[in-house]
Amino acid sequence: MHLGFHIYDVGFQSPNVEAAKPMVYMTTLILILVVVWLNWAAVRLRNRLRRRFAASAV
């Protein structure tokens, strides 16, 4: 199951919501870290490709 659904499932479908809060917080943190890492990797890849193709176009 993907992280967004896991947050919903554990946070809202659990019989004991208070006991599930740490799991929801950690899953949310992991989801945010994955999104930030993917954005960072995309920016690095874009910059590397931009430099490569700008140098070859000259």
PENOR-V40245 format. One record per helix or strand. SS is the DSSP state (helix for helix, strand for strand). FROM is the first residue (numbers start at 0). TO is the last residue. If there is no record, write none. Layout:
BEGIN
ss->{SS/SS}
from->{FROM/FROM}
to->{TO/TO}
END
This chain:
BEGIN
ss->{helix/helix}
from->{2/16}
to->{12/56}
END
